[in-house]
Amino acid sequence: MSDIIRRDPRTEWIARNRLHPEHDAVLAALGGGASSAEWMGPNGVIRRDPHAVGFIGPNGIRRIDRSGVQSASGASAVRRESAAAPKRQAVTIASPAFMIAVVGDMPGGRLSAHDRDVLGLARQLAGADGAVLLAVFGDMREDGLGEAGVDRVIHFTGQEVEGYAPDARLAALAGVEREHAPRHWLFPDSPLGGGELGRRLAARLSERPATQVWQVAGDQCTGRGSAGSTDITRALPRVVLALAECAEPVADTVHAAEPMALPSGLPTVLRRIEDLGAVAVDPSGVALAEAEFILSAGNGIHDWDGFHHAAKVLGATEGASRVAVDNGFMPRHRQVGATGTWVTARVYLSVGISGAIQHLQGIQQCDKVVTINKDAGCDMVKRADLAVIADSGEVLSALVELVEGSRKEQRNAA
């Protein structure tokens, strides 16, 4: 026998392809185990999977995989593990030693992925003795605050805090500061309001905030500087504006999320800015990277006129898979995926898309993924939060009919 180490290209390819059905077995055979992100290569060099959850890249950023696909197992395996996993531990902090206050963006009254990361960071700072206090403004539709790590909730309602009302919200947060004196204030550093409100509060408290924070270790925090080209490490201040993926979201405990009374003596703030609401925009003119609701088509679509009509009725921005673009059914700027546009929609509705790895990479930042497909075993179904196994044309037609009927009833009632 020769001592020459021979490579097996197919085995190496399967080890790199997280969605391949033999991925787990190949990793185990290579010595990495079914849950490891490391394995021995054919030349004796240890290989590491840069897509693994918790992987620390060369720039020091820890990867958090939101795609629902773990580094060494398919989505179906993840769901089997979660189904067999023990229930979350219920945690109630009756008399906390201190508070960590979080002010989330909560678009549409629900926690965003960015909000959950910031709550995970707050939970990390609170430890076992502290409590996480969430301040909510306006409409709240989220029913999973406890699962996100919230111990206390202060809900500010009323027209004075609805929409863009930084002065009224700042006065409300000043009341929380006066009555509860949180050890730290955490905000998502985002253009949805958290970035501005956090900076306003820091100015009110005469604090120098830490912005663009992506990591907190002990009493030190690290944030981006110089347009993201430099990392700045400093002592952890009271006011922190954190980036997405600053910490792992809470996943193993359920907290009480007890409502608290509003601070007393809140002043009446004269509203100097009138919020006229969102500007009506044609969804077809919205860039994919900025769209909040995307209806995306794949090779399974045969009635393209029906698809375009459905997107118009639903008010969705149109997207497409690479196959649909290559076949000439959609323009190139509507292609979603690693070879097209990476999207961050709140809702991503795919129709007739099987789910190539490049497409799944492009939608991993989406909050909710819904798919319609005839193939119950395709990778898009495994990735989706909600899957409908049926003919895409029939489902879209029924959905359009339902929406149009509801709008007609509203017009008649008015």
C-alpha positions in Angstrom: 0.0 0.0 0.0 1.2 3.5 -0.8 1.6 6.0 2.0 0.3 8.9 -0.1 -2.7 10.6 1.4 -5.5 10.5 -1.1 -8.2 13.1 -1.1 -11.9 12.3 -1.5 -13.4 15.4 -3.1 -17.0 14.2 -2.7 -16.5 13.6 1.0 -15.0 17.0 1.5 -17.8 18.6 -0.4 -20.4 16.9 1.8 -18.5 18.0 4.9 -18.9 21.6 3.7 -22.5 21.3 2.6 -24.6 21.7 5.8 -27.8 20.8 3.9 -26.6 17.5 2.5 -28.4 14.5 3.9 -25.1 12.7 4.6 -23.5 15.7 6.3 -23.8 14.4 9.8 -22.4 10.9 9.0 -19.5 12.3 7.0 -18.5 14.7 9.9 -18.7 11.8 12.3 -16.5 9.6 10.0 -14.0 12.4 9.7 -13.6 12.5 13.5 -15.5 15.7 14.2 -18.7 14.2 15.5 -22.2 15.1 14.4 -22.2 18.3 16.4 -18.7 19.5 16.0 -17.5 22.4 13.8 -14.0 20.9 13.5 -12.7 17.9 11.7 -9.4 16.4 10.4 -8.7 17.2 6.8 -7.0 14.7 4.4 -3.6 16.4 4.9 -3.8 16.3 8.7 -4.8 20.0 9.1 -7.7 20.7 11.4 -10.5 22.3 9.4 -13.1 24.6 11.0 -16.6 25.5 9.8 -16.8 29.3 9.7 -20.6 29.0 9.5 -20.9 27.2 12.8 -23.0 28.8 15.6 -20.7 30.6 18.0 -17.7 30.6 15.6 -15.3 33.5 16.3 -14.1 34.8 12.9 -10.7 36.5 12.2 -12.2 39.9 13.0 -13.4 38.7 16.4 -17.1 38.7 15.6 -19.1 35.7 16.9 -21.5 34.3 14.4 -25.1 33.8 15.3 -26.9 31.6 12.8 -30.5 32.8 12.4 -31.2 30.5 9.4 -32.5 27.7 11.7 -29.8 25.4 10.2 -27.0 24.5 12.6 -23.5 23.9 11.4 -23.6 20.2 11.5 -27.2 19.3 11.2 -30.1 20.0 8.9 -33.1 22.0 10.0 -35.2 18.8 10.5 -32.6 17.6 13.0 -32.7 20.9 14.8 -36.5 20.6 15.1 -36.2 17.0 16.4 -33.7 18.1 19.0 -35.9 21.1 20.1 -38.9 18.8 20.4 -37.1 16.4 22.5 -35.3 19.0 24.6 -36.5 19.6 28.2 -38.8 22.6 28.8 -37.3 25.9 29.6 -36.6 26.7 33.2 -39.0 29.2 34.7 -37.2 32.1 36.5 -38.8 34.6 38.8 -36.8 37.3 40.4 -38.9 38.6 43.3 -36.5 41.2 44.8 -33.8 42.1 42.2 -30.6 43.7 43.5 -30.6 46.1 40.5 -32.2 46.7 37.1 -30.9 46.5 33.5 -33.2 48.7 31.4 -33.8 47.9 27.7 -35.7 50.1 25.3 -36.4 48.1 22.1 -37.4 49.2 18.7 -40.4 46.8 18.6 -41.5 47.5 15.0 -45.2 46.7 14.6 -45.4 46.1 18.4 -43.3 43.0 18.3 -39.7 42.2 19.2 -37.3 42.3 16.3 -34.2 40.0 16.0 -32.1 43.0 17.0 -34.3 43.5 20.1 -33.8 39.9 21.2 -30.1 40.2 20.9 -30.0 43.3 23.1 -32.2 41.5 25.6 -29.8 38.6 25.6 -27.0 41.1 26.4 -29.2 42.5 29.2 -29.7 39.1 30.6 -26.0 38.5 30.5 -25.3 41.7 32.5 -28.2 41.0 34.9 -26.9 37.6 36.0 -28.8 35.8 38.7 -29.3 38.9 41.0 -30.5 41.5 38.6 -33.7 41.9 36.6 -34.2 43.0 33.0 -36.7 45.8 32.7 -38.2 46.4 29.2 -39.7 49.8 28.4 -42.4 49.6 25.6 -44.0 52.6 23.9 -47.3 52.5 22.0 -49.0 49.3 20.7 -47.6 46.0 22.0 -48.6 42.7 20.2 -45.7 40.6 21.5 -46.7 37.7 23.8 -43.3 36.2 24.2 -41.5 38.7 26.3 -40.8 36.1 29.0 -39.1 33.8 26.5 -37.0 36.7 25.4 -35.6 37.2 29.0 -37.8 40.0 30.3 -38.5 40.2 34.1 -40.3 43.5 34.3 -42.3 45.5 31.7 -43.3 49.2 31.8 -45.8 49.9 29.0 -46.3 53.6 28.0 -49.4 54.3 26.1 -51.3 57.3 24.8 -51.1 59.5 21.7 -48.3 61.6 23.2 -45.8 58.6 22.8 -47.2 57.2 19.5 -45.2 57.6 16.3 -42.1 59.9 16.3 -42.2 61.5 19.8 -38.7 61.7 21.1 -39.4 64.4 23.7 -42.3 62.5 25.3 -40.4 59.3 25.3 -37.4 60.9 26.8 -39.5 62.3 29.6 -40.9 58.8 30.3 -37.5 57.3 30.4 -36.3 60.0 32.8 -39.2 59.0 35.1 -37.9 55.4 35.0 -34.4 56.6 35.8 -35.7 58.6 38.7 -37.7 55.8 40.3 -35.6 52.7 39.5 -32.1 54.0 38.7 -31.1 51.1 36.4 -27.5 50.1 36.5 -27.3 50.1 32.7 -29.5 51.4 29.8 -29.4 49.3 26.6 -30.7 50.4 23.2 -30.5 48.8 19.8 -28.2 51.0 17.7 -30.6 51.1 14.8 -32.2 53.7 12.5 -35.7 52.7 13.8 -35.4 55.0 16.8 -33.3 53.2 19.3 -30.1 54.9 18.2 -31.5 58.4 18.5 -33.4 57.8 21.7 -30.3 56.3 23.4 -28.2 59.2 22.5 -30.8 61.7 23.7 -31.0 59.8 27.1 -27.2 59.8 27.4 -27.2 63.6 26.9 -30.0 64.0 29.5 -28.0 61.8 32.0 -24.7 63.5 31.2 -23.3 60.1 30.3 -20.8 59.3 27.5 -22.5 56.4 25.7 -20.9 53.4 24.1 -22.2 53.1 20.5 -22.0 50.4 17.8 -21.2 47.9 20.6 -20.9 44.3 19.4 -19.3 42.6 22.4 -19.3 42.9 26.2 -16.8 41.0 28.3 -16.8 41.7 32.1 -16.6 45.5 32.6 -15.3 46.2 29.1 -17.2 46.7 25.9 -16.0 46.7 22.3 -17.7 48.8 19.6 -17.1 49.8 16.0 -15.4 53.1 15.1 -14.1 54.9 12.1 -17.0 53.8 9.9 -16.7 50.2 11.0 -12.9 49.9 10.2 -11.7 50.1 13.8 -12.7 48.4 17.1 -12.7 50.6 20.2 -12.6 48.9 23.7 -13.5 51.0 26.7 -15.0 50.6 30.2 -18.7 49.6 30.1 -20.7 52.8 30.6 -24.3 53.2 31.9 -25.8 53.8 28.4 -25.0 51.2 25.7 -26.1 51.2 22.1 -25.6 47.7 20.8 -25.5 46.3 17.3 -27.3 43.2 16.1 -25.7 39.9 17.2 -24.1 41.6 20.2 -25.1 38.5 22.3 -27.0 35.2 22.0 -30.8 35.6 22.5 -32.2 33.9 25.6 -33.0 30.3 24.8 -33.1 28.2 28.0 -35.2 30.1 30.5 -38.6 31.7 30.7 -38.9 34.9 32.8 -42.0 36.4 34.5 -42.3 39.6 32.4 -44.3 41.2 35.2 -46.0 44.5 34.4 -45.0 47.5 36.5 -46.7 50.7 37.3 -45.8 53.8 35.4 -43.5 56.3 37.1 -45.3 58.9 39.1 -45.2 62.6 38.3 -44.6 62.3 34.6 -44.6 65.8 33.1 -46.9 66.8 30.2 -44.7 67.4 27.2 -45.7 69.8 24.5 -45.5 67.9 21.2 -43.5 70.1 18.9 -43.3 67.6 16.0 -46.4 66.2 14.3 -46.0 62.7 12.9 -47.9 62.4 9.7 -47.3 58.7 9.4 -45.5 56.6 6.9 -45.4 57.8 3.3 -47.3 55.6 0.9 -44.8 53.9 -1.4 -45.3 51.6 -4.3 -43.9 48.2 -3.1 -42.6 47.5 -6.7 -40.3 50.5 -6.3 -38.8 49.4 -3.0 -35.3 47.9 -3.2 -35.1 44.3 -2.0 -32.5 45.2 0.7 -35.0 47.7 2.2 -38.2 45.8 1.8 -40.1 44.6 4.9 -42.5 42.2 3.1 -41.2 40.2 0.1 -43.1 37.8 -2.1 -40.5 35.7 -3.9 -41.1 33.4 -6.8 -39.1 30.3 -8.0 -39.3 27.7 -10.6 -42.5 26.4 -9.2 -44.5 29.4 -10.5 -46.3 28.8 -13.8 -48.9 31.6 -13.6 -46.7 34.7 -13.6 -49.6 37.1 -14.1 -51.3 35.7 -11.0 -48.0 36.1 -9.1 -47.7 39.8 -10.0 -51.4 40.3 -9.1 -50.9 38.7 -5.7 -47.9 40.9 -5.0 -49.9 44.0 -5.8 -52.9 42.9 -3.7 -50.7 41.9 -0.7 -48.6 45.1 -0.9 -45.4 43.0 -1.2 -42.1 43.7 -2.9 -41.4 41.1 -5.6 -38.3 38.9 -5.4 -37.2 35.8 -7.2 -34.8 32.8 -7.1 -31.8 32.6 -9.4 -33.6 30.0 -11.6 -36.5 32.3 -12.2 -34.2 35.2 -13.1 -32.0 33.0 -15.4 -35.1 31.9 -17.2 -36.1 35.5 -17.9 -39.2 35.7 -15.7 -37.9 38.3 -13.4 -35.2 41.1 -13.7 -31.8 40.5 -12.3 -32.2 43.2 -9.6 -35.0 41.1 -8.0 -32.8 38.1 -7.4 -32.6 37.1 -3.7 -29.6 35.2 -2.3 -25.9 35.2 -1.9 -25.4 35.7 -5.6 -28.1 38.4 -5.7 -29.4 40.6 -2.8 -29.2 39.8 0.9 -32.5 40.7 2.4 -33.7 41.6 5.9 -37.4 41.5 5.5 -39.7 41.1 8.5 -41.8 38.6 6.4 -40.4 36.6 3.5 -43.0 34.6 1.6 -41.4 32.2 -0.9 -43.5 30.5 -3.5 -42.2 27.5 -5.5 -38.6 27.9 -4.3 -36.8 24.7 -3.3 -34.1 26.5 -1.4 -30.6 26.3 -2.8 -27.8 27.1 -0.2 -27.1 30.5 -1.8 -30.8 31.4 -1.5 -30.9 30.4 2.1 -27.8 32.4 2.9 -29.5 35.5 1.4 -32.6 35.2 3.6 -31.0 34.3 6.9 -31.6 37.8 8.4 -35.3 37.7 7.8 -37.5 37.6 10.9 -40.2 35.3 9.6 -40.0 32.9 6.6 -43.2 31.4 5.1 -43.1 29.1 2.1 -45.6 27.5 -0.3 -44.3 24.3 -2.0 -45.5 20.9 -3.2 -42.3 19.2 -2.0 -42.5 18.7 1.8 -38.8 17.6 1.9 -37.2 20.5 0.2 -34.7 22.7 2.1 -36.9 25.8 2.0 -39.6 23.9 3.9 -37.0 22.9 6.5 -35.9 26.5 6.9 -39.4 28.0 7.0 -41.1 29.1 10.2 -44.4 28.2 8.5 -44.8 25.9 5.4 -47.9 25.2 3.3 -47.6 22.0 1.3 -49.9 22.7 -1.7 -50.1 24.0 -5.2 -48.7 27.5 -5.2 -51.1 28.9 -7.7 -54.2 27.7 -5.8 -52.9 29.0 -2.5 -52.0 32.4 -3.9 -55.5 32.7 -5.6 -57.2 31.8 -2.3 -55.1 34.3 -0.4 -55.8 37.1 -2.9 -59.5 36.3 -2.8 -59.5 36.4 1.0 -57.7 39.8 1.2 -59.9 41.3 -1.5 -63.0 40.0 0.3 -61.9 41.5 3.6 -61.2 44.9 2.1 -64.6 44.9 0.4 -66.3 44.2 3.7 -64.4 47.0 5.3 -65.4 49.4 2.6 -69.0 48.4 2.9 -69.0 48.8 6.6 -67.5 52.3 6.3 
